[in-house]
Amino acid sequence: MPKMMQYSKGSVIYFEGDKDDRIFILQKGTIILSSIDVETGKEFAEQVREGEFFGVKSALGHFPREETVRVLTDSIAVAMTVSEFEKIFSGNKAIIMKMLQVFSGQLRNIHHKIKSILNSAEESIDDGILDVVRSFYEDENYVTTFDLCKRYLTKFPTTSHKTEIARYMADAKRKNEIEKNRPNRRPVIIETTEDDAASTENSPMKQFSLPAFSRFAKSYKPGEVLIAEFEPGDCFYLIKSGRVQLSKTLNGKNKNIDVLGPSEFLGEMAILENTPRSATCVAVNNVEVLEFNKANFELLIANNPAIALILLKMFCRRINEQKRRLKILVISDVTARIGDVFLMLDETQPQQMSPTGFMRRFDVTIQDISHWAGLTLDETRDEINRYIEKHRIDVMENYVIVKNINEIQRLVEQRKNIRSS
């Protein structure tokens, strides 16, 4: 059962970095949440008001605390486990919706900071949609380019770039036909694995296999667009099978953000905030989804507490991942920045390879490292080659071996230089 906890003035409820699965509600008193701003290196403090929750993201996301909680006056707080929180509040639509909106706003704020660091200038939607089309066309993704053009011409019929987008559309269609009919062409086969099919047995997703949900079903072939960056957000998706690539166009180039799979949601941020789409989502292989519109979003949350909790946990995970990426991007020293990518990978996908426990294997490519580090591919290759020359890593086609993760930790601490505002 939830416990009523009394804290005296000057005490600390938990420290940044602690592992703790409790969620709190402040009943009486004054407490402060303090953390270090990764951009400025300065302490940031925020007061919790009576009746407010704290400790939610790290508890639901199962990652270390991201702030220190100090007690300024004698205080009383209710402490509960994650399972107790789920049991008590999962059916409370008002609280869940409020948390979803707050977390969505926090995630978008982090995205804006990352975009600023990557020197991506703000642009109009009119210019933005042309940049998205051009970037996919230049990457020779002609199926995606055609699909994007069709969507943009439908949703932005008055765009000043209508003629250019129509030209890209016609050319993408022509080049795709040429590619399909090219003699001796080897078809691109993207295999569907067990991970690409949702397992609904004993899962909160089991209810979505019921016939009542079949009217929401949609399917997409490889390269087809589920969501286009900048378009209005009027629906969101639950992936039933297949994989979906999320990408964002920055400075005229596509930057891969994430790959989502079965039982994951996409497109929910625009629904919660009434904002344009912040990324393009493309089917990697054959994809089956359930499509829900804005009108039935709150109804879905209210009638399916398990879904509300899945969304909350998803936001917690994404916020933590993007904060970690922001922490990498503010390191000005390129060597330390690449090293911190390896440290981040060790936190999220450690694969110990030696009796000493210092060697690691990470299933990433140089392109993946380039994305996380916010560097060009050439800059990343140059720095990776220096790591290889110093016998710190070995690079294979689809994975990297770090020979001593502790040495990388020391290297990063020695060389990193947090950018000041």
Legacy VTK file of the C-alpha trace (Angstrom):
# vtk DataFile Version 3.0
C-alpha trace
ASCII
DATASET POLYDATA
POINTS 421 float
0.000 0.000 0.000
1.127 3.614 -0.514
2.916 4.999 2.525
2.688 8.415 4.143
6.287 9.619 4.566
7.445 12.476 6.825
10.611 14.386 5.913
12.344 16.954 8.104
13.769 20.262 6.902
17.195 19.845 5.294
16.799 16.170 4.434
17.140 14.618 0.964
14.443 12.273 -0.372
16.732 10.924 -3.125
19.853 11.940 -5.025
20.447 12.286 -8.745
21.711 8.927 -10.040
19.908 6.840 -7.394
17.939 3.808 -8.539
14.520 3.988 -6.943
11.159 2.749 -8.220
8.957 4.916 -5.982
6.565 7.618 -7.182
5.678 10.464 -4.820
2.862 12.953 -4.281
3.643 15.987 -2.108
0.909 16.385 0.497
2.325 19.209 2.605
5.488 21.256 2.812
8.132 22.602 0.457
10.550 20.545 -1.620
12.895 21.423 -4.483
13.968 19.324 -7.467
17.509 20.239 -8.529
19.549 18.988 -11.471
22.454 20.099 -13.654
21.518 21.678 -16.988
23.534 19.750 -19.582
23.860 22.808 -21.830
25.125 25.309 -19.251
26.556 23.055 -16.550
24.654 25.126 -13.984
22.214 23.897 -11.358
18.531 24.208 -12.206
15.931 24.136 -9.411
12.161 23.691 -9.544
9.692 23.745 -6.670
7.028 21.037 -6.387
3.606 22.308 -5.419
1.371 20.498 -2.949
-0.679 17.821 -4.729
1.892 17.347 -7.509
3.700 14.137 -8.449
7.480 13.780 -8.593
9.803 10.906 -9.461
7.392 9.628 -12.124
9.625 9.490 -15.243
12.564 7.611 -13.741
10.265 5.180 -11.886
8.103 4.346 -14.917
11.095 4.328 -17.283
13.293 2.240 -14.932
16.326 4.504 -15.203
18.360 6.335 -12.507
16.944 9.465 -10.903
17.595 12.579 -12.984
17.310 15.084 -10.116
18.042 15.486 -6.409
15.033 16.154 -4.160
15.732 18.417 -1.169
13.314 19.245 1.629
13.141 22.980 2.482
10.482 22.770 5.192
9.080 19.852 7.172
7.074 17.936 4.566
4.737 14.997 4.073
4.617 12.953 0.865
2.824 9.807 -0.252
5.232 7.203 -1.644
4.055 4.329 -3.842
5.541 1.662 -6.077
5.003 1.622 -9.837
2.480 -1.207 -9.530
0.552 0.734 -6.880
0.568 3.840 -9.089
-0.758 1.788 -12.022
-3.505 0.243 -9.935
-4.676 3.550 -8.432
-4.285 6.033 -11.295
-4.415 4.126 -14.607
-8.180 4.663 -14.820
-7.999 8.379 -14.035
-8.216 9.962 -17.488
-7.645 13.533 -16.276
-4.364 12.711 -14.521
-3.076 10.462 -17.304
-3.891 13.027 -20.009
-2.202 15.778 -17.989
0.942 13.668 -17.597
0.952 12.775 -21.301
0.688 16.450 -22.249
3.475 17.452 -19.834
5.795 14.669 -21.040
4.999 15.445 -24.668
5.919 19.089 -24.102
9.189 18.087 -22.395
10.107 15.800 -25.288
9.395 18.480 -27.868
11.501 20.961 -25.887
14.439 18.533 -25.962
13.964 18.071 -29.717
14.150 21.867 -30.169
17.404 21.991 -28.187
18.914 19.177 -30.259
17.838 20.911 -33.453
19.473 24.134 -32.261
22.765 22.400 -31.451
22.782 20.736 -34.866
22.582 24.259 -36.343
19.317 23.612 -38.112
17.728 26.977 -38.762
14.005 27.365 -38.303
12.236 27.393 -41.631
8.715 27.894 -42.841
6.472 24.897 -43.388
6.309 25.862 -47.062
10.096 25.587 -47.463
10.267 22.651 -45.065
8.078 20.322 -47.119
10.213 20.993 -50.207
13.357 20.169 -48.212
11.827 16.870 -47.051
10.893 15.897 -50.614
14.309 16.872 -51.971
16.211 14.983 -49.245
14.401 11.694 -49.931
14.777 12.172 -53.674
18.528 12.771 -53.354
18.774 9.615 -51.223
17.145 7.782 -54.193
14.162 6.714 -52.086
11.759 7.125 -54.995
8.767 5.254 -53.517
8.933 7.475 -50.431
9.461 10.616 -52.519
6.380 9.885 -54.638
4.290 9.203 -51.545
5.474 12.410 -49.843
4.719 14.546 -52.905
1.235 13.094 -53.171
0.528 13.820 -49.482
1.946 17.338 -49.556
0.072 18.348 -52.723
-3.140 17.117 -51.104
-2.615 18.736 -47.697
-0.852 21.915 -48.872
-2.620 22.711 -52.185
-1.581 26.369 -52.075
2.123 25.807 -51.430
4.396 28.133 -53.401
6.503 25.071 -54.305
3.611 23.239 -55.959
5.299 23.099 -59.379
8.617 21.813 -57.973
6.937 19.173 -55.833
4.855 17.999 -58.805
8.060 17.735 -60.835
9.743 15.639 -58.123
6.632 13.452 -57.980
6.638 12.747 -61.710
10.390 12.137 -61.778
10.274 9.817 -58.754
7.509 7.790 -60.379
9.510 7.535 -63.630
12.738 6.510 -61.896
10.951 3.964 -59.745
9.435 2.367 -62.866
12.874 2.292 -64.526
14.354 0.656 -61.439
11.590 -1.970 -61.263
11.986 -2.877 -64.943
15.797 -2.825 -65.033
17.179 -6.100 -66.501
18.959 -8.380 -64.032
17.715 -6.248 -61.159
17.926 -7.999 -57.844
14.772 -7.376 -55.848
15.336 -5.875 -52.412
13.957 -8.361 -49.924
13.580 -7.169 -46.371
12.865 -10.230 -44.291
10.262 -10.176 -41.580
11.623 -11.604 -38.354
9.888 -12.802 -35.217
10.630 -9.391 -33.689
8.566 -7.754 -36.472
5.387 -9.567 -35.448
3.666 -8.549 -32.241
3.203 -11.243 -29.618
-0.151 -10.506 -28.026
-0.347 -13.504 -25.716
-0.669 -12.243 -22.113
-0.012 -8.704 -23.383
-1.966 -5.452 -22.956
-2.094 -5.440 -26.773
-4.157 -8.642 -26.824
-7.423 -6.690 -26.886
-6.440 -5.043 -30.189
-6.633 -8.409 -31.922
-10.388 -8.475 -31.330
-12.629 -8.141 -34.447
-13.960 -4.794 -33.167
-10.595 -3.186 -33.972
-10.361 -4.522 -37.538
-11.988 -1.335 -38.889
-8.925 0.635 -37.752
-6.460 -1.616 -39.609
-4.195 -0.253 -42.358
-1.202 -1.736 -44.150
1.870 -0.203 -45.787
4.467 -1.575 -48.185
8.224 -0.880 -47.874
8.976 2.784 -48.569
5.409 4.008 -48.114
4.801 6.973 -45.798
2.710 6.752 -42.651
3.474 10.294 -41.462
5.096 13.220 -43.287
7.052 15.895 -41.447
5.211 19.268 -41.242
1.760 17.910 -42.129
-1.101 18.423 -39.626
-1.407 15.726 -36.984
-4.879 14.233 -37.142
-4.225 10.582 -36.249
-1.792 8.260 -34.501
-0.812 4.627 -34.958
-0.249 1.407 -33.066
2.157 -0.902 -34.919
0.891 -4.484 -35.061
3.691 -5.881 -37.244
6.699 -4.649 -39.187
9.185 -1.845 -38.630
8.854 1.918 -39.141
11.818 4.287 -39.643
11.538 7.752 -38.084
13.639 10.468 -39.697
13.915 14.245 -39.592
15.210 16.569 -42.305
17.953 18.832 -40.936
19.928 21.185 -43.147
18.568 19.416 -46.225
19.689 15.946 -45.088
17.761 13.055 -43.593
18.716 12.183 -40.026
17.462 8.857 -38.711
15.874 9.244 -35.272
14.609 5.784 -34.374
13.138 2.528 -35.655
9.862 1.452 -34.053
8.370 -2.033 -34.035
5.318 -4.007 -32.888
3.307 -2.737 -29.903
4.810 0.760 -30.209
2.916 3.973 -30.912
3.812 6.766 -33.295
2.259 10.123 -34.104
0.858 10.706 -30.626
2.773 13.947 -29.938
0.929 15.927 -32.610
-2.386 14.641 -31.236
-1.562 15.772 -27.698
-0.203 19.202 -28.653
-2.136 20.118 -31.809
1.147 20.772 -33.618
2.506 19.809 -37.066
4.311 16.497 -37.437
7.918 16.681 -36.243
9.271 13.693 -38.221
8.652 11.500 -41.264
7.700 7.861 -40.621
8.328 5.326 -43.404
7.615 1.577 -43.583
10.878 -0.411 -43.568
9.148 -3.667 -44.513
5.510 -4.723 -44.752
3.776 -2.916 -41.906
0.357 -3.401 -40.344
-1.023 -0.757 -37.999
-4.175 0.362 -36.258
-4.970 4.002 -37.064
-6.824 6.085 -34.474
-7.923 9.671 -35.027
-7.901 12.645 -32.672
-11.596 12.275 -31.892
-11.265 8.827 -30.334
-7.847 9.337 -28.697
-9.186 10.346 -25.271
-11.887 7.688 -25.493
-9.234 5.065 -26.199
-7.186 6.243 -23.198
-10.213 6.334 -20.890
-11.432 2.857 -21.821
-8.013 1.184 -22.006
-5.950 1.963 -18.876
-3.190 -0.416 -20.013
-2.731 1.613 -23.196
-2.487 4.847 -21.212
0.288 3.345 -19.093
2.142 2.069 -22.158
2.063 5.585 -23.612
3.324 7.082 -20.354
6.205 4.613 -20.160
7.025 5.203 -23.832
7.303 8.962 -23.234
9.511 8.352 -20.194
11.835 6.155 -22.276
11.992 8.608 -25.177
12.655 11.587 -22.905
15.509 9.714 -21.233
16.996 8.654 -24.598
16.838 12.154 -26.054
18.263 13.749 -22.891
21.156 11.310 -23.165
21.689 12.317 -26.782
21.596 15.994 -25.793
24.281 15.254 -23.197
26.455 13.859 -26.010
25.838 16.780 -28.364
26.877 19.492 -25.897
30.407 18.024 -25.694
32.547 20.259 -27.903
35.554 17.913 -28.092
34.915 15.505 -30.986
37.012 12.678 -29.513
35.093 12.875 -26.238
31.789 13.100 -28.084
32.443 9.857 -29.977
33.616 8.254 -26.732
30.426 9.311 -24.966
28.416 7.589 -27.707
30.148 4.339 -26.685
29.359 5.049 -23.029
25.708 5.661 -23.937
25.623 2.360 -25.835
27.138 0.615 -22.816
24.282 1.963 -20.701
21.611 0.751 -23.120
22.978 -2.420 -24.789
26.016 -3.751 -22.886
27.540 -6.950 -24.285
30.466 -8.050 -22.126
33.018 -10.010 -24.162
35.998 -10.734 -21.901
36.697 -12.308 -18.473
37.921 -8.909 -17.232
34.557 -7.393 -18.152
36.088 -4.388 -19.921
35.578 -5.352 -23.582
32.255 -4.539 -25.268
30.553 -5.286 -28.579
27.996 -2.804 -29.894
25.774 -3.673 -32.868
26.080 -0.289 -34.586
27.531 1.098 -37.797
29.595 4.232 -38.382
26.384 5.810 -39.733
24.685 5.109 -36.378
27.588 6.664 -34.466
27.476 9.674 -36.806
23.776 10.161 -36.029
24.194 9.963 -32.245
27.242 12.234 -32.269
25.641 14.834 -34.563
28.676 14.743 -36.881
28.977 14.307 -40.630
29.876 10.846 -41.895
33.341 12.071 -42.955
34.008 13.657 -39.540
32.920 10.447 -37.825
35.089 8.234 -40.065
38.140 10.420 -39.379
37.672 10.240 -35.624
36.880 6.508 -35.679
40.129 5.937 -37.612
42.023 7.722 -34.824
40.382 5.428 -32.282
41.462 2.429 -34.376
45.040 3.720 -34.713
45.285 3.992 -30.913
43.987 0.381 -30.606
40.926 1.484 -28.656
38.342 -0.098 -30.962
37.907 -2.509 -33.887
35.247 -1.721 -36.493
33.421 -4.425 -38.445
30.680 -4.037 -41.047
27.776 -4.137 -38.609
29.346 -3.867 -35.169
32.108 -2.201 -33.169
34.385 -3.753 -30.541
35.463 -1.447 -27.715
38.538 -3.000 -26.138
38.331 -1.304 -22.733
35.175 0.590 -21.809
36.849 1.932 -18.637
39.572 3.541 -20.758
36.858 5.229 -22.843
35.250 6.510 -19.638
38.563 8.053 -18.509
39.154 9.532 -21.973
35.749 11.221 -22.039
36.159 12.662 -18.536
39.579 14.061 -19.438
38.582 15.680 -22.717
34.974 16.730 -22.548
34.227 20.404 -22.353
30.604 21.241 -21.635
29.468 24.140 -23.824
28.443 27.203 -21.901
25.378 29.158 -22.897
LINES 1 422
421 0 1 2 3 4 5 6 7 8 9 10 11 12 13 14 15 16 17 18 19 20 21 22 23 24 25 26 27 28 29 30 31 32 33 34 35 36 37 38 39 40 41 42 43 44 45 46 47 48 49 50 51 52 53 54 55 56 57 58 59 60 61 62 63 64 65 66 67 68 69 70 71 72 73 74 75 76 77 78 79 80 81 82 83 84 85 86 87 88 89 90 91 92 93 94 95 96 97 98 99 100 101 102 103 104 105 106 107 108 109 110 111 112 113 114 115 116 117 118 119 120 121 122 123 124 125 126 127 128 129 130 131 132 133 134 135 136 137 138 139 140 141 142 143 144 145 146 147 148 149 150 151 152 153 154 155 156 157 158 159 160 161 162 163 164 165 166 167 168 169 170 171 172 173 174 175 176 177 178 179 180 181 182 183 184 185 186 187 188 189 190 191 192 193 194 195 196 197 198 199 200 201 202 203 204 205 206 207 208 209 210 211 212 213 214 215 216 217 218 219 220 221 222 223 224 225 226 227 228 229 230 231 232 233 234 235 236 237 238 239 240 241 242 243 244 245 246 247 248 249 250 251 252 253 254 255 256 257 258 259 260 261 262 263 264 265 266 267 268 269 270 271 272 273 274 275 276 277 278 279 280 281 282 283 284 285 286 287 288 289 290 291 292 293 294 295 296 297 298 299 300 301 302 303 304 305 306 307 308 309 310 311 312 313 314 315 316 317 318 319 320 321 322 323 324 325 326 327 328 329 330 331 332 333 334 335 336 337 338 339 340 341 342 343 344 345 346 347 348 349 350 351 352 353 354 355 356 357 358 359 360 361 362 363 364 365 366 367 368 369 370 371 372 373 374 375 376 377 378 379 380 381 382 383 384 385 386 387 388 389 390 391 392 393 394 395 396 397 398 399 400 401 402 403 404 405 406 407 408 409 410 411 412 413 414 415 416 417 418 419 420
